[in-house]
Amino acid sequence: MTSTVTEPFGPLDPFVHPALFYRDEQDYLDGTLPFVREGLEAGEPVAVAVPGKNLALIRDALGDAAAAVRLLDMREAGRNPGRIIPGVLRAFADAQPAGRRVRIIGEPIWAGRSDTEYPACAQHEALINAAFRGRTATILCPYDVEQLPEHVVADAYATHPTVIHPGSRAEQRSDAYAPEGVVARYNEPLPPVPEALSFAFDSDSLPHARHVAVGEGARLGLVGVKLDDLALATAELTTNSVVHGGGSGVLRVWAEDGYVVCEVRDEGHLADALAGRRPVPRDQRGGRGILLVNLIADLVRLHRSDSGTTVRCWFAR
C-alpha cells in the first residue's frame, strides 16, 4: 500500500498531510516530539490538538518548550468532527502571518469514538486535503494501530497522501490515497429515525419551527445553553431549507443515547462537500448556516442524495 519517500516528513510542497501510525507511548513520542521541536526550531507556529491523555504526554515531554505550543484537547475541541477544520485547524493556521508554514498535530480519531461519529471523522480526514490545498501547512495525524479497528487504519491510507509506520520517521507514499472516494463512501443514508416529533414547515411556518424544536428539546431534557444551541441550529437549518432547499422541509426531534437529536430534511442539493467545514470570509453574505451548526453541536452528520439533503445534529443532555 506504500512506497518509500526518502526525506523525513516528506517534501514541503506546499501542504503535507501524513498519518503517523503508533503502537505505544514510546512510538507516539518518537513520532510527535521531533515534529514539534523541528517546527519550533524553524520558527514555525505549532499547535497540538490530540486527546487529553496524549496531550499530557506531549506537554510533559516538551517541558518548558510547551509554552510555545498551542495545546488543545481534541476530545473537547473536536468532539464534533465537522468543527475541527474551521474551529481548530484553519482557526490556528489563518491566524498566522501569510506564507509562514504552520505545523499541527491533529488526532481526531481515537479508541472510543462511536460508530455514529466515525463516518464524520473519516470524511473530516479526507476533506482536510481539500480545505488546505495550496496552503503552507503540515498536519500530522496520529493513529493508534493497536486500539483502532482495521477499517479505520485502512481509511487512514485512503485519506493521507503519506504514512509513517511505527518505529520510523520516514514517510511512505500511500498507494491507496483516494480522499474523494472516502467522502463519497461515507455519504451514507442516516439510520432510520425512531418515533419522533415531526413538523413540516415552509416560509409561512418557519418561525414556528424553532418554537416546536425548543419545546420538544425542553421536554426531552435539554436546558440552558444546550437548549439555546438547539434553537439556533433549528433556526439556521430550517432557514437554509426555505432559502436554498426548495422552500420547505421537515423537522424532526427525538431523544437518543443521552442526546437530543434534531434533523432537517429538504429537497435541496448541497454540492459543496466542504460546506459548513470551512471558515467564511467576513465580507461574504450568507453561507454560515451549517458552519454555525457545526460549531455548536456535539455531532453533525449530513447525507446528500438526488432527492435532497438531510442534516442531523446531536446535543448532549
Disulfide bonds with the S-S distance in Angstrom:
none
